[in-house]
Amino acid sequence: MSPTWLWPRWLFNRRVGKLLLWTALLLVAAVAANIAGIHYLGSVIGWERWLAEASGYFFLWRLCLYGTTGYGWIWMRRRLLAREPGTEARRRLLRAEVAGVAGIVALEASLLMQAA
């Protein structure tokens, strides 16, 4: 009989398992893309140069991603407020919105500072 503190119950939750699997798959895909890019361009320096040259396209991709996420957020927000019309739900949403926008601004600011 193993102690319960070694294997917490949340670790075997199906939802957590799916989240961990998706995270691992995304990490493997990112590593594979970097290895393929380095191999294709011949060196790490060539890969870094290509990334710098394509940074405008990556910025456009992020803007499209932010727009899609914003559209999904508005859709989810309407549904949540229809289901929970109280002020507590509005406060929770406002906190999440402020945190999300602050996170995106911090990410983009750090990327701009790296490029300078």
Buried (B, 14 or more C-beta within 10 A) or exposed (E): EEEEEEEEEEEEEEEEEEEEEEEEEEEEEEEEEEEEBBEEBEEEEEBEEBEEEEEEEEBEEBEEEBEEEBEEBEEEBEEBEEEEEEEEBBEEBEEEEEEBEEEBEEEBEEBEEEEE
